[in-house]
């Protein structure tokens, strides 16, 4: 009892204030969401907690805060108020949302000049894909962004800076930076400084060939806001990787990746599986995850968009089966370090879940089966093309929602008829779609990514045939790899 009283007295005399990096956005219930961009943390708070947060003026003592809350909550027991504030302050401290400051005679607890609540939580997507440039030093034969690169007009430095500054008051938490090749933009350090000033985290997608010591120094200056640097690696050796990405690229990519690893920066690798590297999956995973110690590898395969429409690098049926088995073996060898939202491993898991659901088992599917539910981009993010065009995601970059030079991002996010139609996809049953009506798997499929069918037909409400389970079984002779081993 005495220890508790001493702790409370000590806390009461402390001076604290909101962490200068933390941003707050109002929620519909009168509460708020606190975002700590340095840590990548979100914290939802109720209306009373928001009332307290708004009064965490610079240098206020916990005792003064208790008095303010007591006056505003007339009738509440003083002990209850003290306990609630103590618990809330401890919760804020645990999440590093507040900092201690030195108490002085001048600590008056006056409001800061900046508004406490910056805007509404649902006024913008949580993530933005920014294709900063159309320029790229490589010419990968399967590049889905290839057609967009023909739009040879990048936004200027000032145009990007104006847009980034606008994001300051929007609840966009992370910017995913790509191109083209992002490191061809010489003004990237200026843009990163602006992103940090706007309170945003960022990730970088790169082919890795331009990541020299100078760029490492730039990234290290923004270490607290950097979510990851993602490299594209398509093989375990020059013979495989270079056959896809060009002579000399493997060595240069490995040099860049090793620089990031040596600097202790958060890393990630993406492997695009094609018929040229399908037999090299396991050596590549051993190189990346075993020898180099890469944190995580994501996998996908070729999509028939952009350059992918013009060259056939898709897996043959035997390669598809073996790619699934290889990725499952590697997932067992490196638990939790191989990710997939598309491609052979993702299909393996989806098809296995369909079989289990049909057998009456409960499956942990993140999508509602039997409907066009698998595309979630319209609820999570938007993409900005290098010329300022807004689209639902990079895979749907031809679907124009507006342009950041002329249109409000908030208006597009809230009221775009195209986004509304995409959000309504989840109401469409697969059995309402003619090509799926007689399929025995229609009650269990989710339609998958709409981008390739949109590229083919201009229709967003069709399933992706490259992910069709029935088609997979037909082309692969009914083989089901999930019946011979588990992930």
VEXDREN-2710 file (C-alpha; in Angstrom, 1 decimal):
% VEXDREN-2710
k/r/px/py/pz
1/UNK/0.0/0.0/0.0
2/UNK/2.8/2.4/0.9
3/UNK/4.6/1.6/-2.3
4/UNK/1.5/2.3/-4.4
5/UNK/1.0/5.7/-2.7
6/UNK/4.7/6.6/-3.3
7/UNK/4.4/5.7/-7.0
8/UNK/1.3/7.7/-7.4
9/UNK/2.8/10.7/-5.7
10/UNK/5.9/10.5/-7.8
11/UNK/3.8/10.3/-11.0
12/UNK/1.7/13.2/-9.8
13/UNK/4.6/15.5/-9.6
14/UNK/6.1/14.6/-13.0
15/UNK/5.9/16.9/-16.0
16/UNK/5.0/15.2/-19.3
17/UNK/4.0/16.2/-22.8
18/UNK/2.9/14.6/-26.0
19/UNK/5.7/13.1/-28.1
20/UNK/6.5/15.7/-30.8
21/UNK/6.2/13.1/-33.6
22/UNK/2.9/11.7/-32.6
23/UNK/-0.1/12.7/-34.7
24/UNK/-3.8/12.4/-33.7
25/UNK/-6.9/12.0/-35.8
26/UNK/-10.6/12.0/-34.6
27/UNK/-12.8/8.9/-34.9
28/UNK/-16.6/8.8/-35.4
29/UNK/-17.2/7.8/-31.7
30/UNK/-15.6/11.0/-30.4
31/UNK/-12.3/9.2/-29.6
32/UNK/-9.1/9.4/-31.6
33/UNK/-6.3/7.5/-33.1
34/UNK/-2.7/8.3/-32.1
35/UNK/0.0/7.5/-34.7
36/UNK/3.7/7.3/-33.8
37/UNK/5.5/7.4/-37.1
38/UNK/8.9/6.7/-35.6
39/UNK/7.7/3.4/-34.3
40/UNK/5.0/2.6/-36.8
41/UNK/2.4/2.3/-34.0
42/UNK/-1.3/3.2/-33.9
43/UNK/-3.3/3.6/-30.7
44/UNK/-7.0/4.0/-30.5
45/UNK/-8.3/5.9/-27.6
46/UNK/-11.9/6.6/-26.3
47/UNK/-13.5/10.0/-25.9
48/UNK/-12.3/10.5/-22.2
49/UNK/-8.8/9.5/-23.2
50/UNK/-9.0/11.9/-26.1
51/UNK/-10.1/14.7/-23.6
52/UNK/-7.0/13.9/-21.5
53/UNK/-4.7/13.7/-24.6
54/UNK/-5.8/17.1/-25.8
55/UNK/-4.8/18.6/-22.4
56/UNK/-1.4/17.2/-22.3
57/UNK/0.0/20.7/-22.8
58/UNK/3.8/21.1/-22.8
59/UNK/5.1/20.8/-19.2
60/UNK/1.8/19.9/-17.5
61/UNK/2.1/17.8/-14.3
62/UNK/0.0/14.7/-13.9
63/UNK/-1.4/16.3/-10.7
64/UNK/-2.6/19.3/-12.7
65/UNK/-4.0/17.0/-15.3
66/UNK/-6.0/15.2/-12.6
67/UNK/-7.5/18.5/-11.4
68/UNK/-8.5/19.5/-15.0
69/UNK/-10.2/16.1/-15.6
70/UNK/-11.9/16.2/-12.2
71/UNK/-13.4/19.6/-13.0
72/UNK/-14.7/18.3/-16.3
73/UNK/-16.1/15.1/-14.9
74/UNK/-18.1/16.5/-12.0
75/UNK/-19.4/13.7/-9.7
76/UNK/-16.7/11.2/-10.5
77/UNK/-14.7/10.0/-7.5
78/UNK/-11.3/11.6/-7.2
79/UNK/-9.6/8.2/-6.6
80/UNK/-11.2/6.9/-9.8
81/UNK/-10.0/9.8/-11.8
82/UNK/-6.5/9.5/-10.4
83/UNK/-6.4/5.8/-11.2
84/UNK/-7.8/6.2/-14.7
85/UNK/-5.2/8.9/-15.5
86/UNK/-2.4/6.9/-14.0
87/UNK/-3.3/3.9/-16.1
88/UNK/-3.7/6.0/-19.3
89/UNK/-0.4/7.8/-18.8
90/UNK/1.3/4.4/-18.2
91/UNK/-0.3/3.1/-21.4
92/UNK/1.0/6.2/-23.3
93/UNK/4.4/5.7/-21.8
94/UNK/4.5/2.1/-22.8
95/UNK/3.7/3.0/-26.4
96/UNK/6.2/5.9/-26.2
97/UNK/3.4/8.4/-27.0
98/UNK/4.5/10.9/-24.3
99/UNK/7.9/12.1/-23.0
100/UNK/9.1/13.4/-19.6
101/UNK/10.2/17.0/-19.5
102/UNK/11.9/19.0/-16.8
103/UNK/9.6/20.7/-14.4
104/UNK/10.4/24.4/-14.0
105/UNK/8.7/27.3/-12.3
106/UNK/7.6/28.4/-15.8
107/UNK/5.9/25.1/-16.6
108/UNK/2.5/26.7/-17.1
109/UNK/1.0/23.9/-19.2
110/UNK/0.0/26.2/-22.0
111/UNK/-1.4/24.8/-25.3
112/UNK/1.0/24.4/-28.2
113/UNK/0.4/26.4/-31.3
114/UNK/-0.2/23.3/-33.5
115/UNK/-3.7/21.7/-33.4
116/UNK/-3.9/18.5/-31.3
117/UNK/-6.3/16.8/-33.7
118/UNK/-5.1/17.0/-37.2
119/UNK/-8.1/15.7/-39.0
120/UNK/-10.5/12.7/-39.4
121/UNK/-9.2/9.1/-39.3
122/UNK/-11.2/7.9/-42.3
123/UNK/-10.4/11.0/-44.5
124/UNK/-7.6/9.2/-46.5
125/UNK/-6.1/5.8/-47.0
126/UNK/-3.6/4.4/-44.5
127/UNK/-1.0/3.7/-47.3
128/UNK/0.0/5.4/-50.5
129/UNK/2.0/3.8/-53.3
130/UNK/4.1/6.6/-54.9
131/UNK/5.7/5.8/-58.2
132/UNK/8.1/8.7/-58.1
133/UNK/9.5/8.3/-61.6
134/UNK/9.1/6.6/-64.9
135/UNK/12.8/6.3/-65.3
136/UNK/14.5/2.9/-64.8
137/UNK/18.0/1.7/-65.5
138/UNK/16.8/-1.8/-66.2
139/UNK/14.3/-3.3/-68.7
140/UNK/12.8/-6.3/-67.0
141/UNK/10.8/-8.3/-69.5
142/UNK/7.8/-8.9/-67.3
143/UNK/7.4/-5.4/-65.8
144/UNK/3.8/-4.6/-65.1
145/UNK/4.5/-0.9/-65.0
146/UNK/6.1/-0.9/-68.4
147/UNK/3.2/0.8/-70.2
148/UNK/3.0/3.6/-67.6
149/UNK/6.7/4.3/-68.1
150/UNK/5.8/5.5/-71.6
151/UNK/4.1/8.5/-69.9
152/UNK/7.4/10.3/-69.8
153/UNK/6.5/13.2/-67.5
154/UNK/7.5/12.9/-63.9
155/UNK/6.1/15.4/-61.4
156/UNK/8.7/18.0/-60.5
157/UNK/10.4/18.3/-57.1
158/UNK/8.1/21.2/-56.2
159/UNK/5.0/19.4/-57.2
160/UNK/5.9/16.3/-55.1
161/UNK/6.8/18.6/-52.2
162/UNK/3.4/20.4/-52.4
163/UNK/1.6/17.1/-52.3
164/UNK/3.7/15.7/-49.4
165/UNK/3.1/18.8/-47.4
166/UNK/-0.6/18.4/-48.0
167/UNK/-0.3/14.9/-46.5
168/UNK/0.8/16.4/-43.2
169/UNK/-2.8/16.7/-41.9
170/UNK/-4.1/13.4/-43.4
171/UNK/-4.0/10.0/-41.7
172/UNK/-1.7/8.4/-44.3
173/UNK/0.7/6.4/-42.2
174/UNK/3.1/5.0/-44.8
175/UNK/4.4/5.9/-48.3
176/UNK/5.6/3.0/-50.5
177/UNK/8.2/4.5/-52.9
178/UNK/8.9/3.0/-56.2
179/UNK/9.3/3.9/-59.9
180/UNK/10.6/3.0/-62.4
181/UNK/13.7/2.9/-60.2
182/UNK/13.4/5.3/-57.2
183/UNK/17.2/5.9/-56.9
184/UNK/17.3/7.5/-60.3
185/UNK/15.7/10.6/-58.7
186/UNK/18.5/12.9/-57.5
187/UNK/16.0/14.9/-55.5
188/UNK/15.1/11.9/-53.4
189/UNK/16.9/13.2/-50.2
190/UNK/14.8/16.4/-50.4
191/UNK/11.6/14.3/-50.8
192/UNK/12.5/12.1/-47.9
193/UNK/13.2/15.1/-45.7
194/UNK/9.7/16.4/-46.6
195/UNK/8.1/13.0/-45.8
196/UNK/9.7/13.0/-42.4
197/UNK/8.6/16.6/-41.7
198/UNK/5.1/15.5/-42.7
199/UNK/5.2/12.8/-40.1
200/UNK/5.1/9.8/-42.5
201/UNK/6.9/6.5/-42.6
202/UNK/8.2/5.2/-45.9
203/UNK/9.4/2.1/-47.6
204/UNK/11.5/1.8/-50.7
205/UNK/11.1/-0.7/-53.6
206/UNK/14.3/-1.0/-55.7
207/UNK/16.1/-3.3/-58.1
208/UNK/19.1/-2.7/-55.9
209/UNK/21.7/-2.0/-58.6
210/UNK/22.1/1.7/-57.7
211/UNK/22.3/1.4/-53.9
212/UNK/25.7/2.8/-53.2
213/UNK/27.3/4.1/-50.0
214/UNK/25.9/7.6/-50.6
215/UNK/22.3/6.3/-50.8
216/UNK/22.9/4.2/-47.6
217/UNK/23.9/7.4/-45.8
218/UNK/20.7/9.1/-47.0
219/UNK/18.6/6.1/-45.7
220/UNK/20.4/6.0/-42.4
221/UNK/19.5/9.7/-41.7
222/UNK/15.8/8.5/-41.9
223/UNK/16.3/5.2/-40.1
224/UNK/13.4/5.8/-37.6
225/UNK/10.9/6.4/-40.4
226/UNK/12.1/3.6/-42.8
227/UNK/9.9/0.6/-42.8
228/UNK/12.0/-1.4/-45.2
229/UNK/14.1/-1.4/-48.3
230/UNK/12.8/-4.1/-50.7
231/UNK/15.2/-5.6/-53.3
232/UNK/14.2/-7.6/-56.3
233/UNK/16.2/-10.8/-56.6
234/UNK/15.2/-13.4/-59.2
235/UNK/17.9/-16.0/-58.7
236/UNK/20.7/-17.4/-56.6
237/UNK/23.5/-16.7/-59.1
238/UNK/24.2/-14.4/-62.1
239/UNK/23.3/-17.2/-64.6
240/UNK/19.7/-17.1/-63.4
241/UNK/19.1/-13.6/-62.2
242/UNK/20.9/-11.9/-65.1
243/UNK/18.9/-14.0/-67.6
244/UNK/15.8/-12.1/-66.4
245/UNK/17.2/-8.7/-65.4
246/UNK/20.2/-8.2/-67.6
247/UNK/24.0/-8.8/-67.5
248/UNK/25.8/-7.7/-64.4
249/UNK/22.7/-7.0/-62.4
250/UNK/23.1/-9.9/-59.9
251/UNK/26.4/-8.7/-58.6
252/UNK/25.3/-5.1/-58.3
253/UNK/22.0/-6.1/-56.6
254/UNK/23.9/-8.3/-54.1
255/UNK/26.3/-5.4/-53.4
256/UNK/23.4/-3.1/-52.7
257/UNK/21.6/-5.6/-50.5
258/UNK/24.8/-6.3/-48.5
259/UNK/25.2/-2.6/-47.9
260/UNK/21.7/-2.4/-46.5
261/UNK/22.3/-5.4/-44.3
262/UNK/25.6/-4.1/-43.0
263/UNK/24.0/-0.7/-42.1
264/UNK/21.4/-2.5/-40.1
265/UNK/18.6/-1.0/-42.1
266/UNK/15.3/-3.0/-42.3
267/UNK/15.4/-5.2/-45.4
268/UNK/13.1/-7.3/-47.5
269/UNK/13.4/-9.1/-50.9
270/UNK/10.9/-9.9/-53.5
271/UNK/11.3/-12.9/-55.9
272/UNK/9.2/-13.0/-59.0
273/UNK/8.9/-16.6/-60.1
274/UNK/9.0/-17.2/-63.9
275/UNK/9.7/-20.2/-66.1
276/UNK/13.3/-19.0/-66.2
277/UNK/14.0/-19.3/-62.4
278/UNK/11.4/-21.9/-61.2
279/UNK/14.1/-24.5/-60.7
280/UNK/16.2/-22.0/-58.6
281/UNK/13.7/-21.2/-55.8
282/UNK/15.3/-23.3/-53.1
283/UNK/18.9/-22.1/-53.7
284/UNK/17.7/-18.5/-53.8
285/UNK/15.9/-18.9/-50.5
286/UNK/19.0/-20.5/-49.0
287/UNK/21.2/-17.7/-50.2
288/UNK/18.9/-14.9/-49.0
289/UNK/17.4/-16.3/-45.8
290/UNK/20.2/-18.7/-44.8
291/UNK/23.6/-17.3/-46.0
292/UNK/22.8/-13.5/-46.0
293/UNK/20.2/-13.4/-43.2
294/UNK/17.6/-11.4/-45.0
295/UNK/14.7/-10.7/-42.7
296/UNK/11.9/-11.7/-45.1
297/UNK/11.3/-12.8/-48.7
298/UNK/8.0/-12.2/-50.6
299/UNK/7.1/-14.2/-53.6
300/UNK/4.8/-13.7/-56.6
301/UNK/4.8/-14.6/-60.3
302/UNK/4.4/-12.9/-63.6
303/UNK/1.1/-11.0/-64.2
304/UNK/-0.2/-10.3/-67.6
305/UNK/-0.1/-6.5/-67.4
306/UNK/2.3/-4.1/-69.1
307/UNK/5.3/-6.0/-70.5
308/UNK/3.9/-9.2/-69.0
309/UNK/1.3/-9.2/-71.7
310/UNK/3.9/-9.3/-74.4
311/UNK/6.2/-12.1/-73.3
312/UNK/5.3/-15.6/-72.0
313/UNK/7.3/-16.1/-68.9
314/UNK/4.4/-17.8/-67.0
315/UNK/5.0/-21.1/-65.3
316/UNK/4.3/-24.4/-67.1
317/UNK/2.0/-26.8/-65.3
318/UNK/4.8/-29.0/-64.0
319/UNK/6.8/-25.9/-62.9
320/UNK/3.8/-24.6/-61.1
321/UNK/3.4/-27.8/-59.1
322/UNK/7.1/-27.9/-58.3
323/UNK/7.2/-24.2/-57.4
324/UNK/4.5/-24.8/-54.8
325/UNK/6.3/-27.7/-53.3
326/UNK/9.6/-25.8/-53.2
327/UNK/8.1/-22.8/-51.5
328/UNK/6.3/-25.1/-49.0
329/UNK/9.6/-26.8/-48.2
330/UNK/11.4/-23.5/-47.7
331/UNK/8.5/-22.2/-45.6
332/UNK/9.1/-25.1/-43.3
333/UNK/12.9/-24.5/-43.2
334/UNK/12.5/-20.8/-42.6
335/UNK/9.3/-20.4/-40.6
336/UNK/7.4/-17.1/-40.9
337/UNK/10.1/-15.6/-43.3
338/UNK/8.5/-16.4/-46.7
339/UNK/5.4/-14.3/-47.5
340/UNK/3.0/-14.4/-50.5
341/UNK/-0.1/-12.5/-51.4
342/UNK/0.0/-13.8/-55.0
343/UNK/1.8/-16.5/-56.9
344/UNK/2.4/-20.2/-56.3
345/UNK/2.6/-20.2/-52.5
346/UNK/-0.5/-18.0/-52.2
347/UNK/-2.4/-20.3/-54.5
348/UNK/-1.3/-23.3/-52.6
349/UNK/-2.7/-21.9/-49.4
350/UNK/-5.9/-20.7/-51.1
351/UNK/-6.6/-24.0/-52.9
352/UNK/-5.9/-26.0/-49.8
353/UNK/-8.4/-23.8/-47.9
354/UNK/-11.0/-24.4/-50.5
355/UNK/-10.6/-28.2/-50.2
356/UNK/-10.7/-28.0/-46.4
357/UNK/-13.8/-25.7/-46.5
358/UNK/-15.6/-28.1/-48.9
359/UNK/-14.8/-30.9/-46.5
360/UNK/-16.5/-29.0/-43.7
361/UNK/-13.4/-27.8/-41.9
362/UNK/-13.1/-24.3/-40.5
363/UNK/-10.5/-22.3/-42.4
364/UNK/-8.7/-19.1/-41.4
365/UNK/-9.5/-17.3/-44.6
366/UNK/-9.1/-13.5/-44.6
367/UNK/-11.7/-13.2/-47.3
368/UNK/-15.3/-14.1/-47.5
369/UNK/-15.7/-17.1/-49.7
370/UNK/-18.2/-17.3/-52.5
371/UNK/-17.9/-13.5/-53.4
372/UNK/-15.5/-11.1/-55.1
373/UNK/-13.8/-10.2/-51.9
374/UNK/-10.1/-10.9/-52.3
375/UNK/-9.1/-7.4/-53.5
376/UNK/-8.8/-5.1/-50.5
377/UNK/-6.8/-2.2/-52.0
378/UNK/-9.9/0.1/-52.2
379/UNK/-10.2/0.0/-48.4
380/UNK/-6.5/0.3/-47.6
381/UNK/-4.6/2.3/-50.0
382/UNK/-4.3/4.4/-53.2
383/UNK/-1.5/4.7/-55.8
384/UNK/-0.1/7.8/-57.3
385/UNK/1.5/7.5/-60.7
386/UNK/4.7/9.4/-61.5
387/UNK/2.7/12.0/-63.5
388/UNK/0.3/12.5/-60.5
389/UNK/-2.5/10.3/-61.7
390/UNK/-4.4/8.6/-58.8
391/UNK/-5.5/4.9/-59.2
392/UNK/-6.7/2.2/-56.8
393/UNK/-3.3/0.5/-56.8
394/UNK/-0.2/0.1/-59.0
395/UNK/-1.7/-3.0/-60.6
396/UNK/-4.7/-0.8/-61.8
397/UNK/-2.7/2.2/-62.8
398/UNK/-4.8/2.6/-66.0
399/UNK/-7.9/3.1/-63.9
400/UNK/-7.8/6.9/-63.4
401/UNK/-9.5/8.3/-60.3
402/UNK/-8.1/11.9/-60.6
403/UNK/-4.8/13.7/-60.4
404/UNK/-3.1/15.1/-57.4
405/UNK/-2.4/18.3/-59.4
406/UNK/-6.1/19.0/-59.8
407/UNK/-8.1/16.8/-57.5
408/UNK/-8.4/16.4/-53.7
409/UNK/-7.1/13.1/-52.4
410/UNK/-9.7/13.2/-49.7
411/UNK/-12.5/13.7/-52.2
412/UNK/-11.3/10.9/-54.3
413/UNK/-11.0/8.6/-51.3
414/UNK/-14.4/9.3/-50.0
415/UNK/-16.6/9.9/-53.1
416/UNK/-15.0/8.3/-56.2
417/UNK/-17.7/6.3/-58.0
418/UNK/-15.0/3.9/-59.2
419/UNK/-13.9/3.2/-55.6
420/UNK/-17.5/2.8/-54.5
421/UNK/-18.0/0.3/-57.3
422/UNK/-14.9/-1.6/-56.2
423/UNK/-16.0/-1.6/-52.6
424/UNK/-19.3/-3.1/-53.7
425/UNK/-17.6/-6.0/-55.4
426/UNK/-17.8/-7.9/-52.2
427/UNK/-21.6/-8.1/-52.6
428/UNK/-21.3/-10.0/-55.9
429/UNK/-21.7/-13.7/-55.6
430/UNK/-19.4/-15.9/-57.9
431/UNK/-22.6/-17.7/-58.9
432/UNK/-23.9/-14.5/-60.5
433/UNK/-20.9/-14.5/-62.9
434/UNK/-21.6/-16.6/-66.0
435/UNK/-18.2/-18.2/-66.3
436/UNK/-18.4/-19.3/-62.6
437/UNK/-22.1/-20.3/-62.4
438/UNK/-21.6/-24.0/-62.9
439/UNK/-18.3/-24.3/-61.0
440/UNK/-18.3/-26.6/-58.0
441/UNK/-15.9/-24.2/-56.3
442/UNK/-18.0/-21.1/-56.7
443/UNK/-19.1/-21.1/-53.1
444/UNK/-15.5/-21.1/-51.9
445/UNK/-13.6/-18.9/-54.4
446/UNK/-12.9/-15.2/-53.8
447/UNK/-12.2/-14.1/-57.4
448/UNK/-8.7/-12.9/-56.6
449/UNK/-7.0/-9.8/-57.9
450/UNK/-9.2/-8.0/-60.6
451/UNK/-6.2/-6.3/-62.3
452/UNK/-5.5/-8.8/-65.0
453/UNK/-9.1/-9.2/-66.1
454/UNK/-9.5/-5.5/-66.1
455/UNK/-6.5/-5.2/-68.4
456/UNK/-8.0/-7.8/-70.7
457/UNK/-11.7/-6.7/-70.6
458/UNK/-12.1/-3.4/-68.9
459/UNK/-14.5/-5.1/-66.4
460/UNK/-13.6/-4.9/-62.7
461/UNK/-16.2/-7.5/-61.7
462/UNK/-14.7/-10.7/-63.2
463/UNK/-12.5/-13.2/-61.4
464/UNK/-8.8/-13.6/-62.2
465/UNK/-8.6/-16.7/-64.4
466/UNK/-4.9/-17.2/-63.6
467/UNK/-5.9/-18.0/-60.0
468/UNK/-8.9/-20.2/-60.9
469/UNK/-8.8/-23.4/-59.0
470/UNK/-10.8/-25.4/-61.5
471/UNK/-8.4/-24.3/-64.3
472/UNK/-5.4/-25.1/-62.1
473/UNK/-6.7/-28.7/-61.6
474/UNK/-7.4/-29.1/-65.3
475/UNK/-3.9/-27.9/-66.4
476/UNK/-2.1/-29.8/-63.7
477/UNK/-3.9/-33.1/-64.1
478/UNK/-5.7/-32.9/-60.8
479/UNK/-2.5/-32.9/-58.7
480/UNK/-3.0/-31.4/-55.3
481/UNK/0.4/-30.7/-53.6
482/UNK/-1.2/-29.9/-50.2
483/UNK/-2.2/-33.5/-49.9
484/UNK/1.4/-34.7/-49.9
485/UNK/2.9/-32.2/-47.5
486/UNK/2.0/-29.3/-45.2
487/UNK/3.5/-25.8/-45.1
END
